[in-house]
């Protein structure tokens, strides 16, 4: 992506991205953290990261 001048990374998670959802929720929460860190570290290279949380018709972005 750096060689191309930037890009977009989009990950999808769900309402399960909460620790009280057990191991599934913790893994989804980790995906949110990884995406956020990636966006912060790669933003200067015009690479953005976004997580879309799908919850029964609702879409939240982080």
PDB file of N, CA, C and O in Angstrom:
ATOM      1  N   UNK A   1       0.827  -1.189   0.000  1.00  0.00           N
ATOM      2  CA  UNK A   1       0.000   0.000   0.000  1.00  0.00           C
ATOM      3  C   UNK A   1       0.870   1.251   0.000  1.00  0.00           C
ATOM      4  O   UNK A   1       0.541   2.245  -0.647  1.00  0.00           O
ATOM      5  N   UNK A   2       1.965   1.196   0.718  1.00  0.00           N
ATOM      6  CA  UNK A   2       2.855   2.369   0.720  1.00  0.00           C
ATOM      7  C   UNK A   2       3.353   2.658  -0.682  1.00  0.00           C
ATOM      8  O   UNK A   2       3.399   3.811  -1.109  1.00  0.00           O
ATOM      9  N   UNK A   3       3.726   1.608  -1.393  1.00  0.00           N
ATOM     10  CA  UNK A   3       4.233   1.772  -2.755  1.00  0.00           C
ATOM     11  C   UNK A   3       3.186   2.371  -3.686  1.00  0.00           C
ATOM     12  O   UNK A   3       3.528   3.077  -4.635  1.00  0.00           O
ATOM     13  N   UNK A   4       1.928   2.096  -3.423  1.00  0.00           N
ATOM     14  CA  UNK A   4       0.826   2.614  -4.245  1.00  0.00           C
ATOM     15  C   UNK A   4       0.362   3.996  -3.805  1.00  0.00           C
ATOM     16  O   UNK A   4      -0.477   4.608  -4.465  1.00  0.00           O
ATOM     17  N   UNK A   5       0.895   4.483  -2.708  1.00  0.00           N
ATOM     18  CA  UNK A   5       0.519   5.810  -2.242  1.00  0.00           C
ATOM     19  C   UNK A   5      -0.621   5.829  -1.254  1.00  0.00           C
ATOM     20  O   UNK A   5      -1.162   6.897  -0.968  1.00  0.00           O
ATOM     21  N   UNK A   6      -1.007   4.676  -0.719  1.00  0.00           N
ATOM     22  CA  UNK A   6      -2.057   4.625   0.296  1.00  0.00           C
ATOM     23  C   UNK A   6      -3.036   3.508   0.049  1.00  0.00           C
ATOM     24  O   UNK A   6      -2.894   2.724  -0.890  1.00  0.00           O
ATOM     25  N   UNK A   7      -4.027   3.450   0.903  1.00  0.00           N
ATOM     26  CA  UNK A   7      -5.049   2.422   0.769  1.00  0.00           C
ATOM     27  C   UNK A   7      -5.981   2.423   1.958  1.00  0.00           C
ATOM     28  O   UNK A   7      -5.830   3.222   2.882  1.00  0.00           O
ATOM     29  N   UNK A   8      -6.927   1.537   1.927  1.00  0.00           N
ATOM     30  CA  UNK A   8      -7.949   1.430   2.977  1.00  0.00           C
ATOM     31  C   UNK A   8      -8.037  -0.012   3.451  1.00  0.00           C
ATOM     32  O   UNK A   8      -8.057  -0.948   2.652  1.00  0.00           O
ATOM     33  N   UNK A   9      -8.091  -0.171   4.768  1.00  0.00           N
ATOM     34  CA  UNK A   9      -8.297  -1.488   5.366  1.00  0.00           C
ATOM     35  C   UNK A   9      -9.598  -1.403   6.155  1.00  0.00           C
ATOM     36  O   UNK A   9      -9.743  -0.551   7.032  1.00  0.00           O
ATOM     37  N   UNK A  10     -10.535  -2.278   5.846  1.00  0.00           N
ATOM     38  CA  UNK A  10     -11.827  -2.298   6.524  1.00  0.00           C
ATOM     39  C   UNK A  10     -12.035  -3.686   7.122  1.00  0.00           C
ATOM     40  O   UNK A  10     -11.998  -4.691   6.412  1.00  0.00           O
ATOM     41  N   UNK A  11     -12.253  -3.729   8.426  1.00  0.00           N
ATOM     42  CA  UNK A  11     -12.543  -4.986   9.114  1.00  0.00           C
ATOM     43  C   UNK A  11     -13.962  -4.930   9.651  1.00  0.00           C
ATOM     44  O   UNK A  11     -14.451  -3.872  10.047  1.00  0.00           O
ATOM     45  N   UNK A  12     -14.613  -6.081   9.660  1.00  0.00           N
ATOM     46  CA  UNK A  12     -15.988  -6.150  10.145  1.00  0.00           C
ATOM     47  C   UNK A  12     -16.027  -6.955  11.429  1.00  0.00           C
ATOM     48  O   UNK A  12     -15.437  -8.032  11.525  1.00  0.00           O
ATOM     49  N   UNK A  13     -16.723  -6.423  12.401  1.00  0.00           N
ATOM     50  CA  UNK A  13     -16.912  -7.126  13.657  1.00  0.00           C
ATOM     51  C   UNK A  13     -18.404  -7.078  13.999  1.00  0.00           C
ATOM     52  O   UNK A  13     -19.220  -6.723  13.148  1.00  0.00           O
ATOM     53  N   UNK A  14     -18.759  -7.423  15.203  1.00  0.00           N
ATOM     54  CA  UNK A  14     -20.175  -7.468  15.556  1.00  0.00           C
ATOM     55  C   UNK A  14     -20.375  -6.966  16.983  1.00  0.00           C
ATOM     56  O   UNK A  14     -19.432  -6.553  17.659  1.00  0.00           O
ATOM     57  N   UNK A  15     -21.600  -7.015  17.407  1.00  0.00           N
ATOM     58  CA  UNK A  15     -21.937  -6.599  18.760  1.00  0.00           C
ATOM     59  C   UNK A  15     -21.171  -7.430  19.787  1.00  0.00           C
ATOM     60  O   UNK A  15     -21.012  -7.022  20.938  1.00  0.00           O
ATOM     61  N   UNK A  16     -20.709  -8.576  19.365  1.00  0.00           N
ATOM     62  CA  UNK A  16     -19.958  -9.451  20.263  1.00  0.00           C
ATOM     63  C   UNK A  16     -18.615  -8.898  20.681  1.00  0.00           C
ATOM     64  O   UNK A  16     -17.890  -9.548  21.434  1.00  0.00           O
ATOM     65  N   UNK A  17     -18.260  -7.698  20.205  1.00  0.00           N
ATOM     66  CA  UNK A  17     -16.956  -7.114  20.511  1.00  0.00           C
ATOM     67  C   UNK A  17     -16.926  -6.513  21.914  1.00  0.00           C
ATOM     68  O   UNK A  17     -16.531  -5.362  22.098  1.00  0.00           O
ATOM     69  N   UNK A  18     -17.338  -7.284  22.876  1.00  0.00           N
ATOM     70  CA  UNK A  18     -17.318  -6.858  24.260  1.00  0.00           C
ATOM     71  C   UNK A  18     -16.845  -8.024  25.113  1.00  0.00           C
ATOM     72  O   UNK A  18     -17.234  -9.165  24.867  1.00  0.00           O
ATOM     73  N   UNK A  19     -16.009  -7.752  26.116  1.00  0.00           N
ATOM     74  CA  UNK A  19     -15.447  -8.838  26.921  1.00  0.00           C
ATOM     75  C   UNK A  19     -16.480  -9.771  27.540  1.00  0.00           C
ATOM     76  O   UNK A  19     -16.211 -10.960  27.712  1.00  0.00           O
ATOM     77  N   UNK A  20     -17.659  -9.252  27.876  1.00  0.00           N
ATOM     78  CA  UNK A  20     -18.663 -10.125  28.503  1.00  0.00           C
ATOM     79  C   UNK A  20     -19.235 -11.160  27.539  1.00  0.00           C
ATOM     80  O   UNK A  20     -20.033 -12.008  27.938  1.00  0.00           O
ATOM     81  N   UNK A  21     -18.830 -11.092  26.271  1.00  0.00           N
ATOM     82  CA  UNK A  21     -19.278 -12.082  25.284  1.00  0.00           C
ATOM     83  C   UNK A  21     -18.341 -13.286  25.232  1.00  0.00           C
ATOM     84  O   UNK A  21     -18.445 -14.110  24.324  1.00  0.00           O
ATOM     85  N   UNK A  22     -17.442 -13.393  26.182  1.00  0.00           N
ATOM     86  CA  UNK A  22     -16.541 -14.529  26.241  1.00  0.00           C
ATOM     87  C   UNK A  22     -15.391 -14.408  25.246  1.00  0.00           C
ATOM     88  O   UNK A  22     -15.027 -13.312  24.822  1.00  0.00           O
ATOM     89  N   UNK A  23     -14.834 -15.552  24.888  1.00  0.00           N
ATOM     90  CA  UNK A  23     -13.677 -15.566  23.990  1.00  0.00           C
ATOM     91  C   UNK A  23     -13.986 -14.962  22.631  1.00  0.00           C
ATOM     92  O   UNK A  23     -13.140 -14.295  22.036  1.00  0.00           O
ATOM     93  N   UNK A  24     -15.187 -15.194  22.144  1.00  0.00           N
ATOM     94  CA  UNK A  24     -15.580 -14.605  20.862  1.00  0.00           C
ATOM     95  C   UNK A  24     -15.515 -13.086  20.934  1.00  0.00           C
ATOM     96  O   UNK A  24     -14.970 -12.441  20.038  1.00  0.00           O
ATOM     97  N   UNK A  25     -16.065 -12.521  21.987  1.00  0.00           N
ATOM     98  CA  UNK A  25     -16.065 -11.070  22.157  1.00  0.00           C
ATOM     99  C   UNK A  25     -14.664 -10.509  22.306  1.00  0.00           C
ATOM    100  O   UNK A  25     -14.354  -9.444  21.772  1.00  0.00           O
ATOM    101  N   UNK A  26     -13.823 -11.224  23.029  1.00  0.00           N
ATOM    102  CA  UNK A  26     -12.452 -10.762  23.212  1.00  0.00           C
ATOM    103  C   UNK A  26     -11.704 -10.758  21.889  1.00  0.00           C
ATOM    104  O   UNK A  26     -10.921  -9.846  21.624  1.00  0.00           O
ATOM    105  N   UNK A  27     -11.936 -11.773  21.050  1.00  0.00           N
ATOM    106  CA  UNK A  27     -11.260 -11.807  19.746  1.00  0.00           C
ATOM    107  C   UNK A  27     -11.746 -10.658  18.852  1.00  0.00           C
ATOM    108  O   UNK A  27     -10.950 -10.069  18.121  1.00  0.00           O
ATOM    109  N   UNK A  28     -13.026 -10.341  18.904  1.00  0.00           N
ATOM    110  CA  UNK A  28     -13.554  -9.231  18.118  1.00  0.00           C
ATOM    111  C   UNK A  28     -13.025  -7.897  18.642  1.00  0.00           C
ATOM    112  O   UNK A  28     -12.720  -6.994  17.862  1.00  0.00           O
ATOM    113  N   UNK A  29     -12.920  -7.780  19.954  1.00  0.00           N
ATOM    114  CA  UNK A  29     -12.374  -6.575  20.556  1.00  0.00           C
ATOM    115  C   UNK A  29     -10.905  -6.396  20.163  1.00  0.00           C
ATOM    116  O   UNK A  29     -10.456  -5.272  19.939  1.00  0.00           O
ATOM    117  N   UNK A  30     -10.163  -7.493  20.080  1.00  0.00           N
ATOM    118  CA  UNK A  30      -8.767  -7.433  19.631  1.00  0.00           C
ATOM    119  C   UNK A  30      -8.682  -6.918  18.200  1.00  0.00           C
ATOM    120  O   UNK A  30      -7.777  -6.150  17.872  1.00  0.00           O
ATOM    121  N   UNK A  31      -9.614  -7.331  17.345  1.00  0.00           N
ATOM    122  CA  UNK A  31      -9.633  -6.854  15.965  1.00  0.00           C
ATOM    123  C   UNK A  31      -9.821  -5.335  15.911  1.00  0.00           C
ATOM    124  O   UNK A  31      -9.203  -4.660  15.087  1.00  0.00           O
ATOM    125  N   UNK A  32     -10.660  -4.810  16.776  1.00  0.00           N
ATOM    126  CA  UNK A  32     -10.862  -3.360  16.850  1.00  0.00           C
ATOM    127  C   UNK A  32      -9.555  -2.683  17.261  1.00  0.00           C
ATOM    128  O   UNK A  32      -9.173  -1.668  16.679  1.00  0.00           O
ATOM    129  N   UNK A  33      -8.876  -3.234  18.253  1.00  0.00           N
ATOM    130  CA  UNK A  33      -7.614  -2.666  18.715  1.00  0.00           C
ATOM    131  C   UNK A  33      -6.526  -2.707  17.657  1.00  0.00           C
ATOM    132  O   UNK A  33      -5.791  -1.734  17.483  1.00  0.00           O
ATOM    133  N   UNK A  34      -6.418  -3.813  16.956  1.00  0.00           N
ATOM    134  CA  UNK A  34      -5.422  -3.948  15.892  1.00  0.00           C
ATOM    135  C   UNK A  34      -5.686  -2.932  14.783  1.00  0.00           C
ATOM    136  O   UNK A  34      -4.759  -2.289  14.291  1.00  0.00           O
ATOM    137  N   UNK A  35      -6.938  -2.792  14.397  1.00  0.00           N
ATOM    138  CA  UNK A  35      -7.295  -1.861  13.327  1.00  0.00           C
ATOM    139  C   UNK A  35      -7.004  -0.423  13.739  1.00  0.00           C
ATOM    140  O   UNK A  35      -6.497   0.359  12.935  1.00  0.00           O
ATOM    141  N   UNK A  36      -7.317  -0.066  14.977  1.00  0.00           N
ATOM    142  CA  UNK A  36      -7.064   1.280  15.476  1.00  0.00           C
ATOM    143  C   UNK A  36      -5.566   1.577  15.494  1.00  0.00           C
ATOM    144  O   UNK A  36      -5.140   2.650  15.068  1.00  0.00           O
ATOM    145  N   UNK A  37      -4.774   0.639  15.981  1.00  0.00           N
ATOM    146  CA  UNK A  37      -3.324   0.818  16.019  1.00  0.00           C
ATOM    147  C   UNK A  37      -2.754   0.940  14.614  1.00  0.00           C
ATOM    148  O   UNK A  37      -1.900   1.788  14.356  1.00  0.00           O
ATOM    149  N   UNK A  38      -3.221   0.104  13.718  1.00  0.00           N
ATOM    150  CA  UNK A  38      -2.764   0.160  12.332  1.00  0.00           C
ATOM    151  C   UNK A  38      -3.059   1.516  11.714  1.00  0.00           C
ATOM    152  O   UNK A  38      -2.211   2.088  11.029  1.00  0.00           O
ATOM    153  N   UNK A  39      -4.254   2.029  11.951  1.00  0.00           N
ATOM    154  CA  UNK A  39      -4.643   3.330  11.394  1.00  0.00           C
ATOM    155  C   UNK A  39      -3.751   4.446  11.939  1.00  0.00           C
ATOM    156  O   UNK A  39      -3.342   5.338  11.197  1.00  0.00           O
ATOM    157  N   UNK A  40      -3.453   4.392  13.233  1.00  0.00           N
ATOM    158  CA  UNK A  40      -2.621   5.435  13.837  1.00  0.00           C
ATOM    159  C   UNK A  40      -1.189   5.386  13.312  1.00  0.00           C
ATOM    160  O   UNK A  40      -0.574   6.427  13.082  1.00  0.00           O
ATOM    161  N   UNK A  41      -0.666   4.194  13.125  1.00  0.00           N
ATOM    162  CA  UNK A  41       0.727   4.049  12.686  1.00  0.00           C
ATOM    163  C   UNK A  41       0.916   4.255  11.191  1.00  0.00           C
ATOM    164  O   UNK A  41       2.007   4.623  10.755  1.00  0.00           O
ATOM    165  N   UNK A  42      -0.111   4.027  10.410  1.00  0.00           N
ATOM    166  CA  UNK A  42       0.025   4.092   8.952  1.00  0.00           C
ATOM    167  C   UNK A  42      -0.640   5.309   8.327  1.00  0.00           C
ATOM    168  O   UNK A  42      -0.556   5.500   7.114  1.00  0.00           O
ATOM    169  N   UNK A  43      -1.291   6.125   9.125  1.00  0.00           N
ATOM    170  CA  UNK A  43      -1.997   7.290   8.599  1.00  0.00           C
ATOM    171  C   UNK A  43      -1.105   8.247   7.828  1.00  0.00           C
ATOM    172  O   UNK A  43      -1.527   8.834   6.832  1.00  0.00           O
ATOM    173  N   UNK A  44       0.118   8.403   8.286  1.00  0.00           N
ATOM    174  CA  UNK A  44       1.041   9.322   7.598  1.00  0.00           C
ATOM    175  C   UNK A  44       1.415   8.818   6.204  1.00  0.00           C
ATOM    176  O   UNK A  44       1.898   9.585   5.371  1.00  0.00           O
ATOM    177  N   UNK A  45       1.192   7.531   5.953  1.00  0.00           N
ATOM    178  CA  UNK A  45       1.428   6.948   4.627  1.00  0.00           C
ATOM    179  C   UNK A  45       0.155   6.875   3.799  1.00  0.00           C
ATOM    180  O   UNK A  45       0.106   6.196   2.773  1.00  0.00           O
ATOM    181  N   UNK A  46      -0.886   7.588   4.259  1.00  0.00           N
ATOM    182  CA  UNK A  46      -2.185   7.619   3.586  1.00  0.00           C
ATOM    183  C   UNK A  46      -2.856   6.238   3.562  1.00  0.00           C
ATOM    184  O   UNK A  46      -3.573   5.898   2.621  1.00  0.00           O
ATOM    185  N   UNK A  47      -2.610   5.460   4.609  1.00  0.00           N
ATOM    186  CA  UNK A  47      -3.267   4.161   4.770  1.00  0.00           C
ATOM    187  C   UNK A  47      -4.198   4.298   5.969  1.00  0.00           C
ATOM    188  O   UNK A  47      -3.749   4.601   7.075  1.00  0.00           O
ATOM    189  N   UNK A  48      -5.466   4.081   5.756  1.00  0.00           N
ATOM    190  CA  UNK A  48      -6.438   4.223   6.839  1.00  0.00           C
ATOM    191  C   UNK A  48      -7.018   2.860   7.206  1.00  0.00           C
ATOM    192  O   UNK A  48      -7.040   1.935   6.394  1.00  0.00           O
ATOM    193  N   UNK A  49      -7.481   2.764   8.435  1.00  0.00           N
ATOM    194  CA  UNK A  49      -8.120   1.550   8.911  1.00  0.00           C
ATOM    195  C   UNK A  49      -9.455   1.892   9.526  1.00  0.00           C
ATOM    196  O   UNK A  49      -9.599   2.929  10.174  1.00  0.00           O
ATOM    197  N   UNK A  50     -10.420   1.040   9.333  1.00  0.00           N
ATOM    198  CA  UNK A  50     -11.757   1.276   9.871  1.00  0.00           C
ATOM    199  C   UNK A  50     -12.367  -0.060  10.255  1.00  0.00           C
ATOM    200  O   UNK A  50     -12.204  -1.062   9.560  1.00  0.00           O
ATOM    201  N   UNK A  51     -13.073  -0.052  11.375  1.00  0.00           N
ATOM    202  CA  UNK A  51     -13.814  -1.229  11.804  1.00  0.00           C
ATOM    203  C   UNK A  51     -15.294  -0.915  11.708  1.00  0.00           C
ATOM    204  O   UNK A  51     -15.744   0.122  12.196  1.00  0.00           O
ATOM    205  N   UNK A  52     -16.043  -1.790  11.092  1.00  0.00           N
ATOM    206  CA  UNK A  52     -17.495  -1.642  10.992  1.00  0.00           C
ATOM    207  C   UNK A  52     -18.120  -2.671  11.917  1.00  0.00           C
ATOM    208  O   UNK A  52     -17.877  -3.871  11.784  1.00  0.00           O
ATOM    209  N   UNK A  53     -18.926  -2.194  12.852  1.00  0.00           N
ATOM    210  CA  UNK A  53     -19.618  -3.062  13.807  1.00  0.00           C
ATOM    211  C   UNK A  53     -21.046  -3.269  13.316  1.00  0.00           C
ATOM    212  O   UNK A  53     -21.816  -2.313  13.234  1.00  0.00           O
ATOM    213  N   UNK A  54     -21.397  -4.483  12.994  1.00  0.00           N
ATOM    214  CA  UNK A  54     -22.746  -4.791  12.512  1.00  0.00           C
ATOM    215  C   UNK A  54     -23.546  -5.368  13.683  1.00  0.00           C
ATOM    216  O   UNK A  54     -23.112  -6.309  14.347  1.00  0.00           O
ATOM    217  N   UNK A  55     -24.717  -4.786  13.918  1.00  0.00           N
ATOM    218  CA  UNK A  55     -25.539  -5.214  15.042  1.00  0.00           C
ATOM    219  C   UNK A  55     -27.009  -5.206  14.633  1.00  0.00           C
ATOM    220  O   UNK A  55     -27.710  -4.222  14.869  1.00  0.00           O
ATOM    221  N   UNK A  56     -27.470  -6.265  14.036  1.00  0.00           N
ATOM    222  CA  UNK A  56     -28.879  -6.403  13.705  1.00  0.00           C
ATOM    223  C   UNK A  56     -29.454  -5.243  12.911  1.00  0.00           C
ATOM    224  O   UNK A  56     -30.533  -4.751  13.241  1.00  0.00           O
ATOM    225  N   UNK A  57     -28.769  -4.802  11.888  1.00  0.00           N
ATOM    226  CA  UNK A  57     -29.251  -3.700  11.073  1.00  0.00           C
ATOM    227  C   UNK A  57     -28.573  -2.377  11.365  1.00  0.00           C
ATOM    228  O   UNK A  57     -28.586  -1.475  10.527  1.00  0.00           O
ATOM    229  N   UNK A  58     -27.982  -2.250  12.540  1.00  0.00           N
ATOM    230  CA  UNK A  58     -27.258  -1.028  12.887  1.00  0.00           C
ATOM    231  C   UNK A  58     -25.806  -1.190  12.470  1.00  0.00           C
ATOM    232  O   UNK A  58     -25.231  -2.268  12.616  1.00  0.00           O
ATOM    233  N   UNK A  59     -25.221  -0.138  11.960  1.00  0.00           N
ATOM    234  CA  UNK A  59     -23.817  -0.147  11.612  1.00  0.00           C
ATOM    235  C   UNK A  59     -23.136   1.001  12.351  1.00  0.00           C
ATOM    236  O   UNK A  59     -23.506   2.165  12.194  1.00  0.00           O
ATOM    237  N   UNK A  60     -22.140   0.655  13.157  1.00  0.00           N
ATOM    238  CA  UNK A  60     -21.363   1.661  13.874  1.00  0.00           C
ATOM    239  C   UNK A  60     -19.947   1.590  13.332  1.00  0.00           C
ATOM    240  O   UNK A  60     -19.454   0.507  13.019  1.00  0.00           O
ATOM    241  N   UNK A  61     -19.298   2.719  13.222  1.00  0.00           N
ATOM    242  CA  UNK A  61     -17.926   2.733  12.714  1.00  0.00           C
ATOM    243  C   UNK A  61     -16.975   3.236  13.783  1.00  0.00           C
ATOM    244  O   UNK A  61     -17.320   4.102  14.586  1.00  0.00           O
ATOM    245  N   UNK A  62     -15.788   2.686  13.780  1.00  0.00           N
ATOM    246  CA  UNK A  62     -14.756   3.184  14.708  1.00  0.00           C
ATOM    247  C   UNK A  62     -13.444   3.284  13.978  1.00  0.00           C
ATOM    248  O   UNK A  62     -12.439   3.681  14.567  1.00  0.00           O
TER     249      UNK A  62
END
